Amino acid sequence: MVGHIDDSLSDQLGGMIITRAFTANGRPLTILVGYMRDQAALSGTLNELYELHLPLLTVESLPNSME
């Protein structure tokens, strides 16, 4: 889909689960969810998104269900 991140980039983005959606005004939106083992892994994933010239809307820390 145009405007969405392709599933083939999951490994490049730290194994994130890629979900495609649309905003209320119909613009493409990609949601990435996954576990980052440390801050360096998060930084690497954020750098990959930057190098792909993709805008980042938000980053959230979710409760860890493994604890």
BELZI-V284798 format. One record per backbone hydrogen bond with DSSP energy under -0.5 kcal/mol. CO is the residue of the C=O (numbers start at 1). NH is the residue of the N-H. If there is no record, write none. Layout:
BEGIN
CO/NH  CO/NH
END
This chain:
BEGIN
1/4  6/9  7/10  9/13  10/15  10/16  11/14  13/16  17/19  17/33  19/31  21/29  23/26  27/23  29/21  30/32  31/19  33/17  35/37  38/42  39/43  40/44  41/45  42/46  43/47  44/48  45/49  46/50  47/51  48/52  49/54  50/53  55/57  60/62  63/65  64/67
END
